[in-house]
């Protein structure tokens, strides 16, 4: 509980700073996933929308990410769901300081159905 509170406070502080971000979209089994990467804030946000429910945000999923970094290391992260300023996303911090390609393999377990999404982000 304390970890989530701390993460929420850090996220609010980071949101107050101006930064550029990159967004990527993918669809699988009735869900649209939008990954937003903000390297200046070391933040990764995943927004999920359910097509069968008029594009409502998915708020009850378990989200895990396996990230391959430019130096070929693998990082595993759980993306925690949280609502800020009326927008719900699954987020976590990630060191994005290395130049090169990051590959995000994300598993979403929502309503008992597992879906996989894959994104590539290039940090120039």
Secondary structure, DSSP 8 states (H G I E B T S, - for coil): -HHHHHHHHHHHHHHTS----EEEEEEETTEEEEEEEEGGGTEEEEEEEEGGGTTEE--S-EEEEEEE-TTS-EEEEEEEEEEETTEEEEEEE----S-EEEEEEEEEEETTEEEEEEEEEEE-
